[in-house]
Amino acid sequence: QVQLAESGGGLVEPGGSLSLSCAASGSIFSSPVMGWYRQAPGKERELVVIISSGGSINYADSVKGRFTIRRDNAKNTVYLQMNSLRPEDTAVYYCHLHLPMYGKTYWGQGTQVTVSS
């Protein structure tokens, strides 16, 4: 089993910044893909960004140039720096971990990000 511990999030004004982190622990026997998804009220969960163990990154177009993901493989932790936040970034952000070798996916409990004046 894999556990994902998220931290960060909160309330920020438009144009502000927030950071999130997600630490994975447990039975991680292969090189996981990690990242973040988000779900706004009334909408489906969508990709924000994912990063492979080798450092390949895929950002959603809506966050390119504003969000930056960083990964510490030794700690199985990913960090998301979110700058120039917009009201439409408001959502619950979920940490995501995928083990390609086993075809398994795990989710964090979610953390609220609210962008409002």
C-alpha positions as protocol buffer text, in pm:
chain_id: "A"
residue {
  index: 1
  type: GLN
  ca { x: 0 y: 0 z: 0 }
}
residue {
  index: 2
  type: VAL
  ca { x: 105 y: 358 z: -69 }
}
residue {
  index: 3
  type: GLN
  ca { x: 22 y: 663 z: 138 }
}
residue {
  index: 4
  type: LEU
  ca { x: 31 y: 1020 z: 9 }
}
residue {
  index: 5
  type: ALA
  ca { x: 66 y: 1305 z: 257 }
}
residue {
  index: 6
  type: GLU
  ca { x: -25 y: 1644 z: 116 }
}
residue {
  index: 7
  type: SER
  ca { x: 44 y: 1983 z: 265 }
}
residue {
  index: 8
  type: GLY
  ca { x: -2 y: 2340 z: 160 }
}
residue {
  index: 9
  type: GLY
  ca { x: -292 y: 2512 z: -7 }
}
residue {
  index: 10
  type: GLY
  ca { x: -519 y: 2774 z: 141 }
}
residue {
  index: 11
  type: LEU
  ca { x: -664 y: 3110 z: 45 }
}
residue {
  index: 12
  type: VAL
  ca { x: -481 y: 3364 z: -168 }
}
residue {
  index: 13
  type: GLU
  ca { x: -572 y: 3675 z: -364 }
}
residue {
  index: 14
  type: PRO
  ca { x: -555 y: 3675 z: -744 }
}
residue {
  index: 15
  type: GLY
  ca { x: -198 y: 3714 z: -860 }
}
residue {
  index: 16
  type: GLY
  ca { x: -64 y: 3555 z: -546 }
}
residue {
  index: 17
  type: SER
  ca { x: 134 y: 3238 z: -489 }
}
residue {
  index: 18
  type: LEU
  ca { x: 92 y: 2915 z: -302 }
}
residue {
  index: 19
  type: SER
  ca { x: 291 y: 2597 z: -274 }
}
residue {
  index: 20
  type: LEU
  ca { x: 189 y: 2236 z: -229 }
}
residue {
  index: 21
  type: SER
  ca { x: 388 y: 1931 z: -136 }
}
residue {
  index: 22
  type: CYS
  ca { x: 317 y: 1561 z: -143 }
}
residue {
  index: 23
  type: ALA
  ca { x: 524 y: 1293 z: 24 }
}
residue {
  index: 24
  type: ALA
  ca { x: 474 y: 930 z: -71 }
}
residue {
  index: 25
  type: SER
  ca { x: 547 y: 641 z: 160 }
}
residue {
  index: 26
  type: GLY
  ca { x: 483 y: 269 z: 171 }
}
residue {
  index: 27
  type: SER
  ca { x: 530 y: 0 z: -90 }
}
residue {
  index: 28
  type: ILE
  ca { x: 690 y: 198 z: -372 }
}
residue {
  index: 29
  type: PHE
  ca { x: 892 y: -67 z: -552 }
}
residue {
  index: 30
  type: SER
  ca { x: 924 y: 97 z: -889 }
}
residue {
  index: 31
  type: SER
  ca { x: 978 y: 441 z: -1035 }
}
residue {
  index: 32
  type: PRO
  ca { x: 649 y: 617 z: -985 }
}
residue {
  index: 33
  type: VAL
  ca { x: 496 y: 893 z: -1189 }
}
residue {
  index: 34
  type: MET
  ca { x: 380 y: 1165 z: -952 }
}
residue {
  index: 35
  type: GLY
  ca { x: 190 y: 1485 z: -988 }
}
residue {
  index: 36
  type: TRP
  ca { x: -124 y: 1681 z: -925 }
}
residue {
  index: 37
  type: TYR
  ca { x: -480 y: 1683 z: -1046 }
}
residue {
  index: 38
  type: ARG
  ca { x: -754 y: 1922 z: -944 }
}
residue {
  index: 39
  type: GLN
  ca { x: -1130 y: 1927 z: -925 }
}
residue {
  index: 40
  type: ALA
  ca { x: -1339 y: 2242 z: -915 }
}
residue {
  index: 41
  type: PRO
  ca { x: -1701 y: 2241 z: -796 }
}
residue {
  index: 42
  type: GLY
  ca { x: -1928 y: 2091 z: -1058 }
}
residue {
  index: 43
  type: LYS
  ca { x: -1640 y: 1990 z: -1281 }
}
residue {
  index: 44
  type: GLU
  ca { x: -1449 y: 1673 z: -1351 }
}
residue {
  index: 45
  type: ARG
  ca { x: -1105 y: 1607 z: -1208 }
}
residue {
  index: 46
  type: GLU
  ca { x: -838 y: 1734 z: -1447 }
}
residue {
  index: 47
  type: LEU
  ca { x: -465 y: 1704 z: -1489 }
}
residue {
  index: 48
  type: VAL
  ca { x: -252 y: 1987 z: -1355 }
}
residue {
  index: 49
  type: VAL
  ca { x: 95 y: 1842 z: -1398 }
}
residue {
  index: 50
  type: ILE
  ca { x: 276 y: 1510 z: -1380 }
}
residue {
  index: 51
  type: ILE
  ca { x: 645 y: 1428 z: -1357 }
}
residue {
  index: 52
  type: SER
  ca { x: 820 y: 1098 z: -1419 }
}
residue {
  index: 53
  type: SER
  ca { x: 1102 y: 962 z: -1208 }
}
residue {
  index: 54
  type: GLY
  ca { x: 1334 y: 1065 z: -1491 }
}
residue {
  index: 55
  type: GLY
  ca { x: 1213 y: 1422 z: -1480 }
}
residue {
  index: 56
  type: SER
  ca { x: 983 y: 1434 z: -1781 }
}
residue {
  index: 57
  type: ILE
  ca { x: 707 y: 1685 z: -1711 }
}
residue {
  index: 58
  type: ASN
  ca { x: 364 y: 1735 z: -1861 }
}
residue {
  index: 59
  type: TYR
  ca { x: 178 y: 2055 z: -1766 }
}
residue {
  index: 60
  type: ALA
  ca { x: -180 y: 2137 z: -1848 }
}
residue {
  index: 61
  type: ASP
  ca { x: -191 y: 2428 z: -2093 }
}
residue {
  index: 62
  type: SER
  ca { x: -385 y: 2635 z: -1840 }
}
residue {
  index: 63
  type: VAL
  ca { x: -96 y: 2635 z: -1591 }
}
residue {
  index: 64
  type: LYS
  ca { x: 208 y: 2650 z: -1819 }
}
residue {
  index: 65
  type: GLY
  ca { x: 437 y: 2935 z: -1727 }
}
residue {
  index: 66
  type: ARG
  ca { x: 269 y: 2982 z: -1389 }
}
residue {
  index: 67
  type: PHE
  ca { x: 310 y: 2651 z: -1207 }
}
residue {
  index: 68
  type: THR
  ca { x: 637 y: 2466 z: -1148 }
}
residue {
  index: 69
  type: ILE
  ca { x: 674 y: 2111 z: -1026 }
}
residue {
  index: 70
  type: ARG
  ca { x: 986 y: 1978 z: -862 }
}
residue {
  index: 71
  type: ARG
  ca { x: 1065 y: 1629 z: -748 }
}
residue {
  index: 72
  type: ASP
  ca { x: 1293 y: 1478 z: -486 }
}
residue {
  index: 73
  type: ASN
  ca { x: 1329 y: 1112 z: -578 }
}
residue {
  index: 74
  type: ALA
  ca { x: 1519 y: 1026 z: -262 }
}
residue {
  index: 75
  type: LYS
  ca { x: 1222 y: 1141 z: -56 }
}
residue {
  index: 76
  type: ASN
  ca { x: 950 y: 1037 z: -303 }
}
residue {
  index: 77
  type: THR
  ca { x: 819 y: 1389 z: -268 }
}
residue {
  index: 78
  type: VAL
  ca { x: 688 y: 1637 z: -522 }
}
residue {
  index: 79
  type: TYR
  ca { x: 651 y: 2009 z: -476 }
}
residue {
  index: 80
  type: LEU
  ca { x: 422 y: 2239 z: -672 }
}
residue {
  index: 81
  type: GLN
  ca { x: 489 y: 2611 z: -681 }
}
residue {
  index: 82
  type: MET
  ca { x: 187 y: 2802 z: -806 }
}
residue {
  index: 83
  type: ASN
  ca { x: 237 y: 3163 z: -911 }
}
residue {
  index: 84
  type: SER
  ca { x: 11 y: 3423 z: -1071 }
}
residue {
  index: 85
  type: LEU
  ca { x: -291 y: 3240 z: -936 }
}
residue {
  index: 86
  type: ARG
  ca { x: -629 y: 3310 z: -1090 }
}
residue {
  index: 87
  type: PRO
  ca { x: -982 y: 3258 z: -957 }
}
residue {
  index: 88
  type: GLU
  ca { x: -1023 y: 2974 z: -1206 }
}
residue {
  index: 89
  type: ASP
  ca { x: -742 y: 2788 z: -1028 }
}
residue {
  index: 90
  type: THR
  ca { x: -974 y: 2744 z: -732 }
}
residue {
  index: 91
  type: ALA
  ca { x: -1020 y: 2371 z: -674 }
}
residue {
  index: 92
  type: VAL
  ca { x: -934 y: 2078 z: -456 }
}
residue {
  index: 93
  type: TYR
  ca { x: -587 y: 1966 z: -556 }
}
residue {
  index: 94
  type: TYR
  ca { x: -511 y: 1594 z: -537 }
}
residue {
  index: 95
  type: CYS
  ca { x: -169 y: 1438 z: -526 }
}
residue {
  index: 96
  type: HIS
  ca { x: -135 y: 1151 z: -771 }
}
residue {
  index: 97
  type: LEU
  ca { x: 104 y: 859 z: -783 }
}
residue {
  index: 98
  type: HIS
  ca { x: 110 y: 596 z: -1054 }
}
residue {
  index: 99
  type: LEU
  ca { x: 319 y: 280 z: -1058 }
}
residue {
  index: 100
  type: PRO
  ca { x: 348 y: 187 z: -1426 }
}
residue {
  index: 101
  type: MET
  ca { x: 504 y: -151 z: -1356 }
}
residue {
  index: 102
  type: TYR
  ca { x: 205 y: -258 z: -1146 }
}
residue {
  index: 103
  type: GLY
  ca { x: -66 y: -54 z: -1313 }
}
residue {
  index: 104
  type: LYS
  ca { x: -167 y: 97 z: -981 }
}
residue {
  index: 105
  type: THR
  ca { x: -273 y: 453 z: -904 }
}
residue {
  index: 106
  type: TYR
  ca { x: -303 y: 624 z: -567 }
}
residue {
  index: 107
  type: TRP
  ca { x: -457 y: 954 z: -463 }
}
residue {
  index: 108
  type: GLY
  ca { x: -403 y: 1192 z: -175 }
}
residue {
  index: 109
  type: GLN
  ca { x: -692 y: 1318 z: 35 }
}
residue {
  index: 110
  type: GLY
  ca { x: -697 y: 1652 z: -145 }
}
residue {
  index: 111
  type: THR
  ca { x: -615 y: 2004 z: -34 }
}
residue {
  index: 112
  type: GLN
  ca { x: -823 y: 2313 z: -102 }
}
residue {
  index: 113
  type: VAL
  ca { x: -681 y: 2601 z: -301 }
}
residue {
  index: 114
  type: THR
  ca { x: -899 y: 2911 z: -314 }
}
residue {
  index: 115
  type: VAL
  ca { x: -811 y: 3218 z: -518 }
}
residue {
  index: 116
  type: SER
  ca { x: -1035 y: 3508 z: -428 }
}
residue {
  index: 117
  type: SER
  ca { x: -1024 y: 3873 z: -337 }
}
